[in-house]
Amino acid sequence: MISNISQGNEAMDIKEDIDPYNLGTLMTLTQYRSFWDRFPTEPTEELDTRMEEASEELVTETVKGRKYTVYTDKHKAVFWYFNRVKLWKAAPAARKAQVEVCTGQMWAKCLKEEPDWNIYEKQTNKVNRKQQQLQEEHKQHLIEFFDKYPQATRQNAVDSLMESFQNFNLKTTSVRNFILHECNLTIKRVTLHPLSRNSSHNLEKRYDWVKKYINTDMNYLQNCMFVDETGFNINMRQPYARSISGMPAIVETPTTRAISHTILGAISANDVIAIEIREPMKSKKLKVYSSKRRKQPQVKKTHKGIVTGHYMKFISKTLDEMDKFPEMSNYYIIMDNVPIHTSHDITRMIETRGYRALYLPPYSPELNPIENFWSILKGTVKRSMFEETEDLKTRISEASESISRKSLCNIAQHSINNFEKCLNKEPL
């Protein structure tokens, strides 16, 4: 309450008109489908023109300089288009892409025999190495050692080998190369799992869930939408930077902690259906003058995080978007079983709208494809520096558009592949 003493007894009350569940739209299914032309699966006149131009550029580049045996992505893209999309034979497609015919035939064979073979990956010959002093028994020992102690150092591994094998005296460098090339063990960023994640109780729940739904009409690739939320902030960046050799790579950050934004998302195996950001609450202040002082109204307690109200509003808006596409009728809405997802009101709303709610077993993120979607999205968001005109919303929207339908299908298939582990009661 604000009072104006100089004018006597007039007072001003402030009424707050607040939407506690305000969400801002970053991506919709309609917007995402407008980008389908980025990932064509059939030849089009526009794509024909682009590939013909690329082929002419390759001819010019070959005339100007000698023909390299290391081919660029442009060579591979032109070959792939004419061989896999236009269905040309390997030899003419190779000549069109300025690629050696024998190389084109080898590529075509790999693409035919292995549809998932990535033509863009660098193909290198295996180097013949001299026989290692470390043998199969050492390999098995190291694999078991790092399974038990994943954060052990190379020196720990050497010490363990010396304790287990007599007269073992190889240097740490030799053991490092053996760990990398023979044991196929690499250093990765640690992913923390709760102890109960793979408990016998949760393994049994996953088994029951998969066994129950695997023989129904539920199909991750055809009739399922996956929902979840995650956190973003403006200071998200790669953990690596360049600096002069011998000097630390220092990146200055604001003294104050960056505001974390909660993003809610919904995807299918074919589309990014909805991306929403939880907007901070905004108070709409209305001036009301009266002749008497009034006691300041008690401020209502608000929740800072995502609550059932936010989630319910997001689901409602997402279903509105899906209603525009009849082929999505009766989809399964698949969610984690956290409390804000399992409200009876949410389940009732989903079923009333003609869809089916389905909750995953506890501690089973690998069964929800959107978890991998978040990983790809965050990697894209922090891949490059923010420009002065960019903000987090813009970067997330652009990153959502850039994720191809093939990537969405692949991450859905990855979750399907985990069904077998669940049926075998293996840890995820």
C-alpha positions as a Markdown table, in Angstrom:
| # | Residue | x | y | z |
|---|---|---|---|---|
| 1 | Met | 0.0 | 0.0 | 0.0 |
| 2 | Ile | 1.3 | 3.4 | -0.9 |
| 3 | Ser | 0.0 | 6.5 | 0.8 |
| 4 | Asn | 0.4 | 10.2 | -0.3 |
| 5 | Ile | 1.0 | 12.1 | 3.0 |
| 6 | Ser | 1.0 | 15.5 | 1.3 |
| 7 | Gln | -2.5 | 15.1 | 0.0 |
| 8 | Gly | -4.0 | 13.9 | 3.3 |
| 9 | Asn | -6.0 | 10.7 | 3.4 |
| 10 | Glu | -5.8 | 9.3 | -0.2 |
| 11 | Ala | -4.4 | 5.8 | -0.5 |
| 12 | Met | -3.5 | 3.6 | -3.4 |
| 13 | Asp | -4.1 | -0.2 | -3.3 |
| 14 | Ile | -2.4 | -2.5 | -5.8 |
| 15 | Lys | -4.2 | -5.5 | -7.1 |
| 16 | Glu | -2.1 | -8.2 | -8.6 |
| 17 | Asp | -3.4 | -10.1 | -11.6 |
| 18 | Ile | -1.0 | -13.0 | -11.9 |
| 19 | Asp | -0.9 | -16.0 | -14.2 |
| 20 | Pro | 1.1 | -18.4 | -12.0 |
| 21 | Tyr | 1.5 | -20.9 | -14.8 |
| 22 | Asn | 2.6 | -18.6 | -17.6 |
| 23 | Leu | 4.4 | -20.5 | -20.4 |
| 24 | Gly | 6.1 | -19.0 | -23.5 |
| 25 | Thr | 6.0 | -20.9 | -26.8 |
| 26 | Leu | 9.4 | -21.7 | -28.5 |
| 27 | Met | 8.4 | -24.4 | -31.0 |
| 28 | Thr | 5.2 | -26.0 | -32.2 |
| 29 | Leu | 4.5 | -29.0 | -34.4 |
| 30 | Thr | 3.2 | -26.6 | -37.2 |
| 31 | Gln | 6.5 | -24.7 | -37.2 |
| 32 | Tyr | 8.6 | -27.8 | -37.1 |
| 33 | Arg | 6.8 | -29.4 | -40.1 |
| 34 | Ser | 7.5 | -26.2 | -42.1 |
| 35 | Phe | 11.1 | -27.3 | -42.0 |
| 36 | Trp | 10.6 | -30.7 | -43.5 |
| 37 | Asp | 12.2 | -29.6 | -46.8 |
| 38 | Arg | 15.5 | -29.5 | -44.9 |
| 39 | Phe | 15.5 | -33.3 | -44.8 |
| 40 | Pro | 14.1 | -34.5 | -48.1 |
| 41 | Thr | 13.7 | -38.2 | -48.7 |
| 42 | Glu | 12.6 | -37.9 | -52.4 |
| 43 | Pro | 14.0 | -36.0 | -55.3 |
| 44 | Thr | 12.6 | -32.5 | -56.0 |
| 45 | Glu | 13.3 | -30.0 | -58.7 |
| 46 | Glu | 14.9 | -27.6 | -56.2 |
| 47 | Leu | 17.2 | -30.4 | -54.8 |
| 48 | Asp | 18.1 | -31.5 | -58.4 |
| 49 | Thr | 19.2 | -27.9 | -59.2 |
| 50 | Arg | 21.3 | -27.7 | -56.0 |
| 51 | Met | 23.0 | -31.0 | -56.6 |
| 52 | Glu | 23.7 | -30.2 | -60.3 |
| 53 | Glu | 25.3 | -26.9 | -59.2 |
| 54 | Ala | 27.4 | -28.8 | -56.6 |
| 55 | Ser | 28.5 | -31.3 | -59.2 |
| 56 | Glu | 29.6 | -28.4 | -61.6 |
| 57 | Glu | 31.6 | -26.8 | -58.7 |
| 58 | Leu | 33.4 | -30.1 | -58.1 |
| 59 | Val | 34.3 | -30.3 | -61.8 |
| 60 | Thr | 35.7 | -26.8 | -61.6 |
| 61 | Glu | 37.7 | -27.6 | -58.5 |
| 62 | Thr | 39.1 | -30.8 | -60.1 |
| 63 | Val | 40.2 | -28.9 | -63.2 |
| 64 | Lys | 42.0 | -26.2 | -61.2 |
| 65 | Gly | 44.0 | -28.7 | -59.1 |
| 66 | Arg | 44.9 | -32.3 | -58.8 |
| 67 | Lys | 42.2 | -34.8 | -57.8 |
| 68 | Tyr | 42.6 | -35.7 | -54.2 |
| 69 | Thr | 41.9 | -39.1 | -52.9 |
| 70 | Val | 40.4 | -37.6 | -49.7 |
| 71 | Tyr | 36.9 | -36.6 | -50.5 |
| 72 | Thr | 35.0 | -33.7 | -49.0 |
| 73 | Asp | 31.4 | -33.8 | -47.7 |
| 74 | Lys | 30.3 | -32.2 | -50.9 |
| 75 | His | 31.7 | -35.2 | -52.9 |
| 76 | Lys | 29.9 | -37.6 | -50.6 |
| 77 | Ala | 26.6 | -35.6 | -50.6 |
| 78 | Val | 26.4 | -35.5 | -54.4 |
| 79 | Phe | 27.2 | -39.2 | -54.7 |
| 80 | Trp | 24.7 | -40.1 | -52.0 |
| 81 | Tyr | 22.0 | -38.1 | -53.6 |
| 82 | Phe | 22.4 | -39.5 | -57.1 |
| 83 | Asn | 23.0 | -43.1 | -55.9 |
| 84 | Arg | 20.5 | -43.4 | -53.0 |
| 85 | Val | 17.8 | -40.8 | -53.9 |
| 86 | Lys | 17.9 | -40.7 | -57.7 |
| 87 | Leu | 18.8 | -44.4 | -57.8 |
| 88 | Trp | 21.6 | -44.1 | -60.2 |
| 89 | Lys | 24.1 | -46.9 | -60.5 |
| 90 | Ala | 27.4 | -46.5 | -58.6 |
| 91 | Ala | 29.6 | -45.7 | -61.6 |
| 92 | Pro | 27.6 | -42.8 | -63.1 |
| 93 | Ala | 26.9 | -41.4 | -59.6 |
| 94 | Ala | 30.7 | -41.5 | -58.8 |
| 95 | Arg | 31.5 | -39.7 | -62.1 |
| 96 | Lys | 28.9 | -37.1 | -61.3 |
| 97 | Ala | 30.5 | -36.5 | -57.9 |
| 98 | Gln | 34.0 | -36.5 | -59.3 |
| 99 | Val | 34.8 | -39.7 | -57.2 |
| 100 | Glu | 36.9 | -42.6 | -58.4 |
| 101 | Val | 34.5 | -45.3 | -59.8 |
| 102 | Cys | 36.0 | -48.0 | -57.6 |
| 103 | Thr | 35.5 | -45.8 | -54.5 |
| 104 | Gly | 31.9 | -45.1 | -55.6 |
| 105 | Gln | 31.2 | -48.8 | -56.0 |
| 106 | Met | 32.6 | -49.5 | -52.5 |
| 107 | Trp | 30.4 | -46.7 | -51.0 |
| 108 | Ala | 27.4 | -48.1 | -52.9 |
| 109 | Lys | 28.1 | -51.6 | -51.6 |
| 110 | Cys | 28.4 | -50.3 | -48.0 |
| 111 | Leu | 25.2 | -48.3 | -48.2 |
| 112 | Lys | 23.3 | -51.3 | -49.7 |
| 113 | Glu | 24.6 | -53.8 | -47.1 |
| 114 | Glu | 24.4 | -51.5 | -44.1 |
| 115 | Pro | 21.7 | -48.8 | -44.4 |
| 116 | Asp | 22.9 | -47.1 | -41.2 |
| 117 | Trp | 26.5 | -46.8 | -42.6 |
| 118 | Asn | 27.6 | -43.2 | -42.3 |
| 119 | Ile | 29.2 | -42.2 | -45.6 |
| 120 | Tyr | 30.5 | -38.9 | -44.0 |
| 121 | Glu | 32.7 | -40.7 | -41.4 |
| 122 | Lys | 36.4 | -40.8 | -42.2 |
| 123 | Gln | 37.4 | -44.2 | -43.4 |
| 124 | Thr | 40.9 | -45.1 | -42.3 |
| 125 | Asn | 42.9 | -48.3 | -42.8 |
| 126 | Lys | 43.8 | -50.2 | -39.7 |
| 127 | Val | 47.4 | -49.8 | -38.8 |
| 128 | Asn | 49.4 | -53.0 | -38.4 |
| 129 | Arg | 50.9 | -52.9 | -35.0 |
| 130 | Lys | 53.5 | -55.1 | -33.5 |
| 131 | Gln | 52.3 | -57.7 | -31.1 |
| 132 | Gln | 51.5 | -56.3 | -27.7 |
| 133 | Gln | 53.3 | -57.6 | -24.6 |
| 134 | Leu | 50.0 | -57.3 | -22.8 |
| 135 | Gln | 47.9 | -60.4 | -23.6 |
| 136 | Glu | 44.2 | -61.4 | -23.4 |
| 137 | Glu | 44.5 | -62.2 | -19.6 |
| 138 | His | 45.7 | -58.7 | -19.0 |
| 139 | Lys | 42.9 | -57.3 | -21.1 |
| 140 | Gln | 40.2 | -59.2 | -19.1 |
| 141 | His | 41.8 | -58.1 | -15.8 |
| 142 | Leu | 41.8 | -54.4 | -16.8 |
| 143 | Ile | 38.2 | -54.5 | -18.1 |
| 144 | Glu | 37.0 | -56.1 | -14.8 |
| 145 | Phe | 39.2 | -53.6 | -12.8 |
| 146 | Phe | 37.6 | -50.5 | -14.5 |
| 147 | Asp | 34.1 | -52.1 | -14.3 |
| 148 | Lys | 34.6 | -52.2 | -10.5 |
| 149 | Tyr | 36.6 | -48.9 | -10.2 |
| 150 | Pro | 35.5 | -46.7 | -13.2 |
| 151 | Gln | 37.3 | -43.6 | -11.8 |
| 152 | Ala | 40.6 | -45.3 | -11.2 |
| 153 | Thr | 43.7 | -43.8 | -12.8 |
| 154 | Arg | 46.2 | -45.4 | -15.2 |
| 155 | Gln | 48.7 | -45.7 | -12.3 |
| 156 | Asn | 46.0 | -47.5 | -10.3 |
| 157 | Ala | 45.7 | -49.9 | -13.2 |
| 158 | Val | 49.4 | -50.5 | -13.4 |
| 159 | Asp | 49.6 | -51.1 | -9.7 |
| 160 | Ser | 46.7 | -53.6 | -10.0 |
| 161 | Leu | 48.5 | -55.5 | -12.8 |
| 162 | Met | 51.7 | -55.6 | -10.8 |
| 163 | Glu | 49.9 | -57.1 | -7.9 |
| 164 | Ser | 48.1 | -59.7 | -10.0 |
| 165 | Phe | 50.8 | -60.7 | -12.4 |
| 166 | Gln | 54.4 | -61.6 | -11.5 |
| 167 | Asn | 57.3 | -59.8 | -13.2 |
| 168 | Phe | 55.0 | -57.2 | -14.7 |
| 169 | Asn | 57.0 | -54.0 | -15.3 |
| 170 | Leu | 55.6 | -52.2 | -18.3 |
| 171 | Lys | 55.4 | -48.4 | -18.3 |
| 172 | Thr | 52.2 | -46.4 | -17.7 |
| 173 | Thr | 52.3 | -45.2 | -21.4 |
| 174 | Ser | 52.2 | -48.8 | -22.7 |
| 175 | Val | 49.3 | -49.6 | -20.4 |
| 176 | Arg | 47.5 | -46.4 | -21.5 |
| 177 | Asn | 47.7 | -47.4 | -25.2 |
| 178 | Phe | 46.5 | -50.9 | -24.4 |
| 179 | Ile | 43.5 | -49.6 | -22.4 |
| 180 | Leu | 42.6 | -47.3 | -25.3 |
| 181 | His | 43.2 | -49.5 | -28.3 |
| 182 | Glu | 42.7 | -53.1 | -27.1 |
| 183 | Cys | 40.3 | -52.8 | -24.1 |
| 184 | Asn | 38.4 | -50.0 | -26.0 |
| 185 | Leu | 38.0 | -48.0 | -22.7 |
| 186 | Thr | 37.9 | -44.2 | -23.1 |
| 187 | Ile | 37.5 | -41.4 | -20.6 |
| 188 | Lys | 34.1 | -39.8 | -20.5 |
| 189 | Arg | 32.3 | -37.3 | -18.5 |
| 190 | Val | 30.8 | -39.1 | -15.4 |
| 191 | Thr | 27.0 | -39.7 | -15.4 |
| 192 | Leu | 25.8 | -40.1 | -11.8 |
| 193 | His | 23.1 | -42.8 | -11.2 |
| 194 | Pro | 21.2 | -43.2 | -7.9 |
| 195 | Leu | 21.9 | -46.5 | -6.0 |
| 196 | Ser | 18.3 | -47.6 | -6.4 |
| 197 | Arg | 18.2 | -47.1 | -10.2 |
| 198 | Asn | 19.1 | -50.7 | -11.0 |
| 199 | Ser | 17.8 | -52.3 | -7.8 |
| 200 | Ser | 16.1 | -55.7 | -8.2 |
| 201 | His | 12.8 | -54.0 | -7.4 |
| 202 | Asn | 13.2 | -51.5 | -10.3 |
| 203 | Leu | 14.5 | -54.2 | -12.7 |
| 204 | Glu | 11.3 | -56.1 | -12.0 |
| 205 | Lys | 9.1 | -53.1 | -12.6 |
| 206 | Arg | 10.8 | -52.4 | -15.9 |
| 207 | Tyr | 10.3 | -56.1 | -16.9 |
| 208 | Asp | 6.6 | -55.9 | -16.0 |
| 209 | Trp | 6.1 | -52.6 | -17.9 |
| 210 | Val | 7.8 | -53.8 | -21.1 |
| 211 | Lys | 6.1 | -57.2 | -21.0 |
| 212 | Lys | 2.7 | -55.6 | -20.5 |
| 213 | Tyr | 2.9 | -53.1 | -23.4 |
| 214 | Ile | 5.2 | -54.8 | -25.9 |
| 215 | Asn | 2.2 | -56.9 | -27.2 |
| 216 | Thr | -0.3 | -54.0 | -27.4 |
| 217 | Asp | -0.7 | -51.4 | -30.2 |
| 218 | Met | 1.8 | -49.1 | -28.5 |
| 219 | Asn | 4.5 | -48.3 | -31.0 |
| 220 | Tyr | 7.3 | -45.8 | -30.2 |
| 221 | Leu | 7.8 | -45.1 | -33.9 |
| 222 | Gln | 4.2 | -44.6 | -34.9 |
| 223 | Asn | 1.8 | -43.6 | -32.2 |
| 224 | Cys | 3.6 | -42.2 | -29.2 |
| 225 | Met | 4.4 | -38.7 | -27.9 |
| 226 | Phe | 7.1 | -38.3 | -25.2 |
| 227 | Val | 7.0 | -35.5 | -22.7 |
| 228 | Asp | 9.5 | -34.2 | -20.1 |
| 229 | Glu | 11.1 | -31.0 | -18.8 |
| 230 | Thr | 14.7 | -29.8 | -18.4 |
| 231 | Gly | 16.7 | -26.8 | -17.3 |
| 232 | Phe | 18.6 | -24.3 | -19.4 |
| 233 | Asn | 20.6 | -21.1 | -18.6 |
| 234 | Ile | 22.3 | -18.4 | -20.7 |
| 235 | Asn | 25.8 | -19.4 | -19.4 |
| 236 | Met | 25.6 | -22.9 | -20.9 |
| 237 | Arg | 28.8 | -23.4 | -22.9 |
| 238 | Gln | 31.3 | -26.0 | -23.9 |
| 239 | Pro | 33.6 | -27.0 | -21.1 |
| 240 | Tyr | 36.6 | -26.5 | -23.3 |
| 241 | Ala | 38.4 | -23.4 | -24.7 |
| 242 | Arg | 41.6 | -22.5 | -26.5 |
| 243 | Ser | 44.6 | -20.7 | -25.0 |
| 244 | Ile | 48.4 | -20.4 | -25.5 |
| 245 | Ser | 50.2 | -23.6 | -24.8 |
| 246 | Gly | 51.1 | -23.8 | -21.1 |
| 247 | Met | 48.5 | -21.2 | -20.1 |
| 248 | Pro | 45.1 | -22.0 | -18.6 |
| 249 | Ala | 42.0 | -21.3 | -20.6 |
| 250 | Ile | 40.1 | -18.7 | -18.6 |
| 251 | Val | 36.5 | -17.6 | -19.5 |
| 252 | Glu | 35.0 | -14.7 | -17.5 |
| 253 | Thr | 31.5 | -15.2 | -16.3 |
| 254 | Pro | 29.1 | -12.8 | -14.5 |
| 255 | Thr | 29.5 | -12.7 | -10.7 |
| 256 | Thr | 25.8 | -13.4 | -10.2 |
| 257 | Arg | 24.4 | -16.8 | -10.9 |
| 258 | Ala | 22.6 | -17.1 | -14.2 |
| 259 | Ile | 18.9 | -17.5 | -14.1 |
| 260 | Ser | 17.9 | -21.1 | -14.8 |
| 261 | His | 14.9 | -21.5 | -17.1 |
| 262 | Thr | 12.7 | -24.6 | -17.2 |
| 263 | Ile | 11.9 | -25.9 | -20.7 |
| 264 | Leu | 9.0 | -28.3 | -21.3 |
| 265 | Gly | 9.0 | -30.4 | -24.4 |
| 266 | Ala | 7.0 | -33.0 | -26.4 |
| 267 | Ile | 8.3 | -35.0 | -29.3 |
| 268 | Ser | 7.4 | -38.0 | -31.4 |
| 269 | Ala | 9.6 | -40.3 | -33.6 |
| 270 | Asn | 8.8 | -37.9 | -36.5 |
| 271 | Asp | 8.3 | -34.4 | -35.1 |
| 272 | Val | 9.1 | -31.8 | -32.5 |
| 273 | Ile | 5.6 | -31.2 | -31.3 |
| 274 | Ala | 6.0 | -28.5 | -28.7 |
| 275 | Ile | 8.7 | -26.6 | -26.8 |
| 276 | Glu | 7.6 | -24.2 | -24.1 |
| 277 | Ile | 9.6 | -22.1 | -21.6 |
| 278 | Arg | 8.3 | -21.4 | -18.1 |
| 279 | Glu | 8.1 | -17.6 | -18.0 |
| 280 | Pro | 8.7 | -15.8 | -14.7 |
| 281 | Met | 5.6 | -14.5 | -13.1 |
| 282 | Lys | 4.6 | -10.9 | -14.0 |
| 283 | Ser | 2.5 | -8.8 | -11.8 |
| 284 | Lys | -0.1 | -6.6 | -13.4 |
| 285 | Lys | -0.5 | -3.6 | -11.1 |
| 286 | Leu | -3.8 | -1.7 | -11.0 |
| 287 | Lys | -4.0 | 1.6 | -9.1 |
| 288 | Val | -7.1 | 1.9 | -7.0 |
| 289 | Tyr | -7.5 | 5.1 | -4.9 |
| 290 | Ser | -9.6 | 5.2 | -1.8 |
| 291 | Ser | -10.2 | 7.7 | 1.1 |
| 292 | Lys | -9.1 | 5.3 | 3.7 |
| 293 | Arg | -5.8 | 3.5 | 4.4 |
| 294 | Arg | -6.1 | -0.2 | 3.9 |
| 295 | Lys | -4.0 | -3.0 | 5.3 |
| 296 | Gln | -1.6 | -4.4 | 2.7 |
| 297 | Pro | -3.1 | -7.7 | 1.4 |
| 298 | Gln | -1.2 | -10.8 | 2.4 |
| 299 | Val | 1.1 | -12.0 | -0.4 |
| 300 | Lys | 0.2 | -15.4 | -1.7 |
| 301 | Lys | 3.0 | -18.0 | -1.6 |
| 302 | Thr | 4.1 | -19.0 | -5.1 |
| 303 | His | 6.2 | -21.9 | -6.3 |
| 304 | Lys | 9.5 | -21.2 | -8.1 |
| 305 | Gly | 9.8 | -24.5 | -9.9 |
| 306 | Ile | 7.5 | -26.5 | -12.2 |
| 307 | Val | 4.3 | -27.6 | -10.5 |
| 308 | Thr | 1.3 | -29.6 | -11.7 |
| 309 | Gly | -0.4 | -26.4 | -12.9 |
| 310 | His | 2.5 | -25.6 | -15.4 |
| 311 | Tyr | 2.6 | -29.2 | -16.6 |
| 312 | Met | -1.2 | -29.4 | -17.0 |
| 313 | Lys | -1.3 | -26.2 | -19.0 |
| 314 | Phe | 1.6 | -27.4 | -21.2 |
| 315 | Ile | -0.2 | -30.7 | -21.9 |
| 316 | Ser | -3.4 | -28.9 | -22.8 |
| 317 | Lys | -1.6 | -26.6 | -25.3 |
| 318 | Thr | 0.3 | -29.5 | -26.8 |
| 319 | Leu | -3.0 | -31.5 | -27.3 |
| 320 | Asp | -4.5 | -28.4 | -28.9 |
| 321 | Glu | -1.6 | -28.5 | -31.4 |
| 322 | Met | -1.9 | -32.3 | -32.0 |
| 323 | Asp | -5.7 | -31.9 | -32.6 |
| 324 | Lys | -4.8 | -30.1 | -35.8 |
| 325 | Phe | -3.3 | -33.3 | -37.2 |
| 326 | Pro | -5.9 | -36.1 | -37.4 |
| 327 | Glu | -3.2 | -38.8 | -37.8 |
| 328 | Met | -2.2 | -38.1 | -34.2 |
| 329 | Ser | -5.6 | -39.0 | -32.8 |
| 330 | Asn | -5.5 | -41.6 | -29.9 |
| 331 | Tyr | -1.7 | -41.3 | -29.5 |
| 332 | Tyr | 0.0 | -42.5 | -26.3 |
| 333 | Ile | 1.3 | -39.7 | -24.1 |
| 334 | Ile | 4.3 | -41.2 | -22.5 |
| 335 | Met | 5.7 | -39.6 | -19.3 |
| 336 | Asp | 8.0 | -40.2 | -16.4 |
| 337 | Asn | 6.2 | -41.1 | -13.1 |
| 338 | Val | 7.3 | -38.1 | -11.1 |
| 339 | Pro | 4.5 | -36.6 | -9.0 |
| 340 | Ile | 3.7 | -33.6 | -11.2 |
| 341 | His | 3.1 | -35.9 | -14.1 |
| 342 | Thr | 0.9 | -38.5 | -12.4 |
| 343 | Ser | -1.9 | -36.2 | -11.2 |
| 344 | His | -5.3 | -37.7 | -11.8 |
| 345 | Asp | -6.4 | -34.4 | -13.3 |
| 346 | Ile | -3.8 | -34.7 | -16.0 |
| 347 | Thr | -4.7 | -38.3 | -16.8 |
| 348 | Arg | -8.4 | -37.5 | -16.9 |
| 349 | Met | -7.7 | -34.5 | -19.2 |
| 350 | Ile | -5.6 | -36.6 | -21.6 |
| 351 | Glu | -8.2 | -39.4 | -21.8 |
| 352 | Thr | -11.1 | -36.9 | -22.2 |
| 353 | Arg | -9.3 | -35.4 | -25.2 |
| 354 | Gly | -9.1 | -38.7 | -27.0 |
| 355 | Tyr | -5.5 | -39.7 | -26.1 |
| 356 | Arg | -3.9 | -42.3 | -23.8 |
| 357 | Ala | -1.7 | -41.5 | -20.8 |
| 358 | Leu | 1.1 | -43.9 | -20.1 |
| 359 | Tyr | 3.7 | -43.7 | -17.3 |
| 360 | Leu | 7.1 | -45.2 | -17.4 |
| 361 | Pro | 8.5 | -47.3 | -14.5 |
| 362 | Pro | 10.7 | -45.5 | -12.0 |
| 363 | Tyr | 14.3 | -44.6 | -12.8 |
| 364 | Ser | 13.9 | -45.4 | -16.5 |
| 365 | Pro | 15.1 | -42.4 | -18.5 |
| 366 | Glu | 16.5 | -44.7 | -21.2 |
| 367 | Leu | 12.9 | -45.7 | -22.1 |
| 368 | Asn | 12.0 | -42.0 | -22.7 |
| 369 | Pro | 13.5 | -40.8 | -26.1 |
| 370 | Ile | 13.1 | -37.2 | -25.1 |
| 371 | Glu | 16.0 | -37.6 | -22.7 |
| 372 | Asn | 18.4 | -38.0 | -25.6 |
| 373 | Phe | 16.6 | -35.2 | -27.4 |
| 374 | Trp | 17.5 | -32.9 | -24.5 |
| 375 | Ser | 21.1 | -34.0 | -24.8 |
| 376 | Ile | 21.2 | -33.1 | -28.5 |
| 377 | Leu | 19.4 | -29.9 | -28.0 |
| 378 | Lys | 21.7 | -28.7 | -25.2 |
| 379 | Gly | 24.7 | -29.7 | -27.3 |
| 380 | Thr | 23.4 | -27.6 | -30.2 |
| 381 | Val | 22.6 | -24.6 | -27.9 |
| 382 | Lys | 26.1 | -24.4 | -26.4 |
| 383 | Arg | 28.0 | -25.3 | -29.6 |
| 384 | Ser | 28.9 | -21.7 | -30.4 |
| 385 | Met | 29.1 | -18.3 | -28.6 |
| 386 | Phe | 25.9 | -16.2 | -28.1 |
| 387 | Glu | 25.8 | -13.2 | -30.4 |
| 388 | Glu | 24.8 | -9.8 | -29.0 |
| 389 | Thr | 21.4 | -10.0 | -30.7 |
| 390 | Glu | 20.7 | -13.6 | -29.5 |
| 391 | Asp | 18.9 | -14.8 | -26.4 |
| 392 | Leu | 18.3 | -18.2 | -25.0 |
| 393 | Lys | 14.8 | -18.4 | -26.4 |
| 394 | Thr | 16.0 | -17.8 | -29.9 |
| 395 | Arg | 18.9 | -20.3 | -29.6 |
| 396 | Ile | 16.6 | -23.0 | -28.3 |
| 397 | Ser | 14.0 | -22.4 | -31.1 |
| 398 | Glu | 16.7 | -22.6 | -33.8 |
| 399 | Ala | 18.2 | -25.7 | -32.2 |
| 400 | Ser | 14.8 | -27.4 | -32.1 |
| 401 | Glu | 14.3 | -26.7 | -35.8 |
| 402 | Ser | 17.7 | -28.1 | -36.7 |
| 403 | Ile | 17.1 | -31.6 | -35.2 |
| 404 | Ser | 16.1 | -33.8 | -38.2 |
| 405 | Arg | 13.3 | -36.3 | -38.3 |
| 406 | Lys | 15.9 | -39.0 | -38.8 |
| 407 | Ser | 17.6 | -38.1 | -35.5 |
| 408 | Leu | 14.2 | -38.2 | -33.8 |
| 409 | Cys | 13.5 | -41.7 | -35.2 |
| 410 | Asn | 17.0 | -42.8 | -34.2 |
| 411 | Ile | 16.6 | -41.8 | -30.5 |
| 412 | Ala | 13.2 | -43.5 | -30.4 |
| 413 | Gln | 14.7 | -46.6 | -31.8 |
| 414 | His | 17.5 | -46.4 | -29.2 |
| 415 | Ser | 14.8 | -46.6 | -26.4 |
| 416 | Ile | 13.1 | -49.5 | -28.2 |
| 417 | Asn | 16.5 | -51.3 | -28.2 |
| 418 | Asn | 16.5 | -51.1 | -24.4 |
| 419 | Phe | 13.3 | -53.2 | -24.2 |
| 420 | Glu | 15.4 | -56.3 | -24.6 |
| 421 | Lys | 17.5 | -55.4 | -21.7 |
| 422 | Cys | 14.4 | -54.8 | -19.6 |
| 423 | Leu | 13.0 | -58.2 | -20.5 |
| 424 | Asn | 16.4 | -59.8 | -19.6 |
| 425 | Lys | 16.4 | -57.8 | -16.3 |
| 426 | Glu | 19.7 | -56.1 | -17.2 |
| 427 | Pro | 20.7 | -52.7 | -15.7 |
| 428 | Leu | 20.1 | -49.6 | -17.8 |
